[in-house]
Amino acid sequence: MAAAAAESRYNMDKTALFKITYGLYLAAVEYEGERCGCIINTASQATDTPCRILVTMQKRNHTTELVMRKKSMTVSALAISCPTEVIRHFGFQSGRDTDKFADTAYRTDGEGNPYIAEHVTAYYSCRVMQSIDLDTHMLFICDVEEAENLSAEAALTYGDYRAAKNGRVSEMPVESEKKTVKKYVCPICHYVYDGDIPFEDLPDSYVCPICKQPKSIFQMIEE
Amino acid sequence: MAAAAAESRYNMDKTALFKITYGLYLAAVEYEGERCGCIINTASQATDTPCRILVTMQKRNHTTELVMRKKSMTVSALAISCPTEVIRHFGFQSGRDTDKFADTAYRTDGEGNPYIAEHVTAYYSCRVMQSIDLDTHMLFICDVEEAENLSAEAALTYGDYRAAKNGRVSEMPVESEKKTVKKYVCPICHYVYDGDIPFEDLPDSYVCPICKQPKSIFQMIEE
C-alpha cells in the first residue's frame, strides 16, 4: 500500500491492524431526557481492582457528546445471535435525527442510562473517571458500577459480524458485474462497504455505520 | 457472586466482564541489551489518523518495566495456528529469570525491539506517546510506526485459546474425581486454571500465566 507507506519511514501496512480482535458493543446514555446509543467495537477491561474498562468512541457521535456531559454510560456486549437489524438500527443512523430507543424495549441502570435486555449477553454500567482526548476519538477510562449477564450466549465479535455479512452477500444472485465492483474498508473498525450503490456514488456525508469515520478515509480493497 | 456484589450497591456480577472479547498478543521490547516479551490480551486500535493503539499491561511484568524505560515496543497478533507452547514460553515464566528470546528466532524493528516472525499474523511497532497509571496496570497510548502482515492467517482470540485448552483437557482420560475438581478463573484476563494440581496447592507465588495477576485474586468457578 503505497499511500500508507508514505506516512512512515518504516514499513507501514495499515491492513495489518485488521488483525486486532474486537467485540461489538452498544454504548448508550440518557442525558437530560435525551436517550442515545451507538455501536462501538473498542471496549476492554483494564484492571480488576477496581473493576475498570476502557471505551474508545468517535467524537462526532452524538452518544459520545452526551457521555462527555453525563460522565456515565452503559456498555452492552451484543450476543452472537444479535440480528443485523439491531446493529443497523443503532449503528446506521445518528441519534441527532432520531430517538433510537423510541420503539425499542429497554431497561435503565442506576444512573438512568438505557440498555436493551434483548440481543445482548451482558451489560456494564460505567462511570467515566478520566477522559482522554485522542483528536478524532475520546478514550474513556471507566469504573464499572453494575454488571450483569443477560443471557448465557457467547458475545458477538466483529469477525463474526463481518463473516455473517459476507455470507449474506454471497447468497445474493451472482452478477457478472459483481467481480469488478470494488469494496471499500473503513481502516479504523474494518467495516467493509459492499452495498449495491458503488462506493464512489455515495454522498460525501457518508460515514462508516460502525465507527462514524468519514467516507474520505475509506480504503479500496483490491480483490 | 456474593463477594463481588458486596463491592457495589448495585448489581455487580464480575463474570459478566468475561463477555468482553479479546485477541491474544505478544508484547516485546529490548532495553540496553535485555530482551523481554510477554503475552497480553488488551490491545485495540484507538484512532486511524494518527495510527494509534492502546495497550494495557500488568505493572509487575518485567516487559512492562522495560517498556516504561524504552517508551517503545512491538505488539504481535498471534496466529490462530500458534502452538500452546509459544504461549506457555512467553506467558508462563518471567523475563527476570530467563531470556525468552535466547532460543527463539526473531527479527527486530527500527527501534531494535524484537518480534517473532513465526506463529504471529501481524506485528506493530509502537512508540509510547502517553503512559497512564491504572494502579495494577499501565495503559500505554502508542503511535504505530511500523506494521506488517506476516501471514494470511486469522488472529488467535482469547476465546479460541480457551476453547483449544478446554479441548485438550477433555481429551485426557476421564477421572471420576474430575467432576469435583474446582476450576479457578483469573478475573482480569479470564484464564481458567484447570491443571492437575489442585489450585489450593499451588504456591502463593503463582501468578496468572497470561496477565500475571496474583493467585490471591483468582475466583473459584462452581460447576
Chai-1 contact restraints between the chains, C-beta under 6 A:
chainA,res_idxA,chainB,res_idxB,connection_type,confidence,min_distance_angstrom,max_distance_angstrom,comment,restraint_id
A,S8,B,E145,contact,1.0,0.0,6.0,A-B,restraint_1
A,Y10,B,G110,contact,1.0,0.0,6.0,A-B,restraint_2
A,Y10,B,E145,contact,1.0,0.0,6.0,A-B,restraint_3
A,Y10,B,E146,contact,1.0,0.0,6.0,A-B,restraint_4
A,N11,B,E146,contact,1.0,0.0,6.0,A-B,restraint_5
A,N11,B,E148,contact,1.0,0.0,6.0,A-B,restraint_6
A,M12,B,A147,contact,1.0,0.0,6.0,A-B,restraint_7
A,D13,B,A147,contact,1.0,0.0,6.0,A-B,restraint_8
A,D13,B,E148,contact,1.0,0.0,6.0,A-B,restraint_9
A,D13,B,N149,contact,1.0,0.0,6.0,A-B,restraint_10
A,A16,B,A122,contact,1.0,0.0,6.0,A-B,restraint_11
A,A16,B,A147,contact,1.0,0.0,6.0,A-B,restraint_12
A,A16,B,E148,contact,1.0,0.0,6.0,A-B,restraint_13
A,A16,B,N149,contact,1.0,0.0,6.0,A-B,restraint_14
A,L17,B,Q45,contact,1.0,0.0,6.0,A-B,restraint_15
A,K19,B,A77,contact,1.0,0.0,6.0,A-B,restraint_16
A,K19,B,T121,contact,1.0,0.0,6.0,A-B,restraint_17
A,K19,B,A122,contact,1.0,0.0,6.0,A-B,restraint_18
A,K19,B,A155,contact,1.0,0.0,6.0,A-B,restraint_19
A,I20,B,G23,contact,1.0,0.0,6.0,A-B,restraint_20
A,I20,B,Q45,contact,1.0,0.0,6.0,A-B,restraint_21
A,T21,B,G23,contact,1.0,0.0,6.0,A-B,restraint_22
A,T21,B,A155,contact,1.0,0.0,6.0,A-B,restraint_23
A,T21,B,T157,contact,1.0,0.0,6.0,A-B,restraint_24
A,G23,B,I20,contact,1.0,0.0,6.0,A-B,restraint_25
A,G23,B,T21,contact,1.0,0.0,6.0,A-B,restraint_26
A,T42,B,S44,contact,1.0,0.0,6.0,A-B,restraint_27
A,S44,B,T42,contact,1.0,0.0,6.0,A-B,restraint_28
A,S44,B,S44,contact,1.0,0.0,6.0,A-B,restraint_29
A,Q45,B,L17,contact,1.0,0.0,6.0,A-B,restraint_30
A,Q45,B,I20,contact,1.0,0.0,6.0,A-B,restraint_31
A,A46,B,T56,contact,1.0,0.0,6.0,A-B,restraint_32
A,A46,B,L134,contact,1.0,0.0,6.0,A-B,restraint_33
A,A46,B,H137,contact,1.0,0.0,6.0,A-B,restraint_34
A,T47,B,L134,contact,1.0,0.0,6.0,A-B,restraint_35
A,T47,B,T136,contact,1.0,0.0,6.0,A-B,restraint_36
A,T47,B,H137,contact,1.0,0.0,6.0,A-B,restraint_37
A,D48,B,P187,contact,1.0,0.0,6.0,A-B,restraint_38
A,D48,B,I188,contact,1.0,0.0,6.0,A-B,restraint_39
A,T56,B,A46,contact,1.0,0.0,6.0,A-B,restraint_40
A,A77,B,K19,contact,1.0,0.0,6.0,A-B,restraint_41
A,G110,B,Y10,contact,1.0,0.0,6.0,A-B,restraint_42
A,T121,B,K19,contact,1.0,0.0,6.0,A-B,restraint_43
A,A122,B,A16,contact,1.0,0.0,6.0,A-B,restraint_44
A,A122,B,K19,contact,1.0,0.0,6.0,A-B,restraint_45
A,L134,B,A46,contact,1.0,0.0,6.0,A-B,restraint_46
A,L134,B,T47,contact,1.0,0.0,6.0,A-B,restraint_47
A,T136,B,T47,contact,1.0,0.0,6.0,A-B,restraint_48
A,H137,B,A46,contact,1.0,0.0,6.0,A-B,restraint_49
A,H137,B,T47,contact,1.0,0.0,6.0,A-B,restraint_50
A,E145,B,S8,contact,1.0,0.0,6.0,A-B,restraint_51
A,E145,B,Y10,contact,1.0,0.0,6.0,A-B,restraint_52
A,E146,B,Y10,contact,1.0,0.0,6.0,A-B,restraint_53
A,E146,B,N11,contact,1.0,0.0,6.0,A-B,restraint_54
A,A147,B,M12,contact,1.0,0.0,6.0,A-B,restraint_55
A,A147,B,D13,contact,1.0,0.0,6.0,A-B,restraint_56
A,A147,B,A16,contact,1.0,0.0,6.0,A-B,restraint_57
A,E148,B,N11,contact,1.0,0.0,6.0,A-B,restraint_58
A,E148,B,D13,contact,1.0,0.0,6.0,A-B,restraint_59
A,E148,B,A16,contact,1.0,0.0,6.0,A-B,restraint_60
A,N149,B,D13,contact,1.0,0.0,6.0,A-B,restraint_61
A,N149,B,A16,contact,1.0,0.0,6.0,A-B,restraint_62
A,A155,B,K19,contact,1.0,0.0,6.0,A-B,restraint_63
A,A155,B,T21,contact,1.0,0.0,6.0,A-B,restraint_64
A,T157,B,T21,contact,1.0,0.0,6.0,A-B,restraint_65
A,P187,B,D48,contact,1.0,0.0,6.0,A-B,restraint_66
A,I188,B,D48,contact,1.0,0.0,6.0,A-B,restraint_67
